[in-house]
Amino acid sequence: MRLLQAILILLTSLYCAPLMAQEGGETPVVVHGARTDGNDKTAEFILDVAKPVGFSVFALEGPYRLVIDLPDMTFQMEQGIGLVERAMVKNFRFGSFGHSGSRVVLDLSKPTKVVKAYTLPSVDDNPARLVIEMASVSKKEFAEQALRDVIRIRADGKRDTAPVAPSATVDKEADAVEDSRPLIVLDPGHGGIDTGAVSSSGAHESTIVLEFAKALRDVLVKEKHFRVLLTRDRDRFISLGGRVAFAREKKADLFLSIHADIVKEHYVRGATVYTLSDKASDAVAHTLAQQENRSDLIAGLEIEETDDVVADILIDLTRRETANHSALYSRTLVGALKSSVRLSKSPERSAGFRVLKAPDIPSVLLELGYLSNKEDRADLLSDSWRDKAIKSIVKSINKFFAKRSAQSSGLFLPRSG
Ligand SMILES: [Zn+2]
């Protein structure tokens, strides 16, 4: 079991993203502007802030990125900021990771080194600023920097060379240790720096699925048959490994990831349930899994493939058993949704979704519909559609656990077909 433990530790460490703790629960400082100045040799990235705060900068490669970690901030920026390429910055994005801090990620058009970083206090009409000066460097020099340097700047603008404080702990939710009811972990996809799909009308996948998950939780809690936890209950980023680690730490009995993505084929519509497989069931599933698995990259995290180390036969057996249960739940869910909402042409698919990789928890990913389709979009934003879908999901969860308990007491006889 030592291997399993090692994996768990690895997953847990991924969950605790390298962020800066909020000092003393103050109200978050407002960021109200950001820009890049310069050319293709040297450039400055500037954040306008209500008052100077400490921050840290480090580089990541594959693709080239600079990551700026800040305390929890409120971003009040104009829409579409960050999408225009300037100097050596292709684009940038930003968002909150919750109490543990927030982050800005710059996608670079070429290898770039941080030459200097500092803060400037507000003077007259000029706002306070956080400034990062950079210069283009060779690939080799970038790689050295990416391996070694985290530059930390204090709020007073001086470089902080003190040893790094232990990483911030994640929000703890009330543990229900004594409660033996099955635990359902609902996982609203994306959040914070990763908005997920954005529809042509500006609707964010991360918001739609969060609202959906909360409403589903409320109904499940009222039913009293299950305990329910959300991987996130506000607009914050959680890594894919962090979502899995959360479900494992809490000993979830079922993991349901909820999404509403965009596909190129705008005519494609309807709900689809995905399970984990090495080989994608079809091209659409393959593309979607790749898109979803980019989430950590968007947030400026290193992608760590943890599953290749596993060759333990015990884990292998557990996996197979878990895969069977995931498939059973996927069928049950599709069966329940069929009567209330529109399903896609082939509603049961599979691919290598990283968020479904808990070896011991039945896990499925539900695409409620596609934000790229007009009718689906209307459904996703409609309360009555949502209520219908939620009713069916609750039904499917009840049915799944009824089947499982019948199975474990030897009463369950699988029907053919
Ligand atoms: Zn998604």
Residues whose N, C-alpha, C, O or C-beta is under 5 A from the ligand:
A	BS01	ZN	G189 G196 H259 A260 D261
